[in-house]
Amino acid sequence: MEGLDGRHDKSVASLRPKFTDLQGQYLAFIQAYTTLHGVAPAEADMQRFFRVTPPAVHRMVLALEQRGLLERVPGRSRSVRLLLPSNEIPKLERRGNDAAF
């Protein structure tokens, strides 16, 4: 679709962020954890940090995988790997005084 100036307008979909704020925090956690520990976090690590249920973490991992932001090997622990550049991942925000990883 052409705009008034004759250039092509970007689609609405391309203007939307690649991920929500919460999804960005999961990506930031995965990046920070992997940097600190040398291995990807298990879903249980994400559960403790975000204080959510196991199904909530699993749904988030599946959503991030579906959006093409990470890949994993189903059934294999600590197999999560980020698929976007580090500079596109937001800074990890503190989740409370006793949040640790």
Residue, then its C-alpha position, 0 to 999 in steps of 0.5 A: m500500500e502506498g502512502l501519500d508521499g508515494r512510498h510504501d507504508k509499513s504494515v501494522a504488524s511490523l510496527r508491533p514489538k517483537f515481544t511483550d514486556l513480560q516476554g522480554q523479562y523472560l528473555a533477559f533472565i535466560q540471557a543473564y542466567t546463561t551468562l552467569h552459569g554457563v548453561a541455560p536455565a531450567e524451567a524450574d529456575m524461571q519458576r523460582f525467579f518469576r514466582v509463577t507455576p510450572p505451567a505458566v513458565h512452560r506456556m511462556v517458553l512455548a510462546l517465545e518459541q512460537r514467536g521465533l525468539l528461542e529454540r529448545v529441544p522438547g524433553r531435554s532440560r536446559s536446552v533453551r537457546l536465544l535466537l535474537p541478538s543481545n542488543e535486542i534483549p531488554k535489561l533484566e529488572r529486579r523482581g524483589n529482594d529475595a529474587a536470586f538465581 
